[in-house]
Amino acid sequence: MIVDDEAVITVGVMYALQRAFGSVFNYCLSFDPLEAIDLIDRRVAEDIRIALILSDWSMPGLKGDEMLAAIDRQHPGISSVLLSASISDEASARAGELASFLGCLQKPFSLPLFVRLVDGRWPLMRMSDVERAGETRVNR
């Protein structure tokens, strides 16, 4: 599930995943966090497994960390990643409390890095490590 109010980001992420993984996954898009919650509820009710939620943090109506917390309460265990150009420390900490939260990926990010993250081949890093390395990587 890819959730971002910016269509160009949502569709671009989907195309990158499709190029990397082909038909291994079914891809579901939402431009609205409340709609995403509803879509996940319906998919879970149909016994469709949600492997990963990729969500922007800054969206109108409901922030990404709030959406992930709501989903986690109803459907614990779905892995998630926040994508954001700017995320507050408080929001990052709230998301980090979710057991299935993998980390934050700072926008802009490289698509190869993003694909490695989804494929599970990219180590999670604390933000302090990222700042020392001078690179944009996954933090937790």
CORZIZI-V666166 format. One record per pair of residues at least 12 apart in sequence whose ideal C-beta (glycine too) atoms are under 6 Angstrom apart, sorted by the first residue. I is the first residue (numbers start at 1). J is the second residue. Records with the same first field share a line. If there is no record, write none. Layout:
I->J, J
//
This chain:
1->28, 50, 53
2->14, 29, 54
3->30, 33, 36, 55
4->56
5->31, 59
10->29
14->27
16->111
20->115
33->59, 62, 67
37->70
40->71
44->75
50->78
52->79
53->78, 80
54->81
55->82
56->83
57->82, 84, 87
64->82
65->91, 94, 95
68->80, 95
72->98
77->100
78->100
79->100, 102
80->101
81->102, 105
82->95, 104
83->105, 107
85->107
87->104
92->104
96->140
103->124, 138, 139, 140
104->139
105->138
106->136
117->138
124->138, 140
125->137, 138, 139
126->139
127->139
//
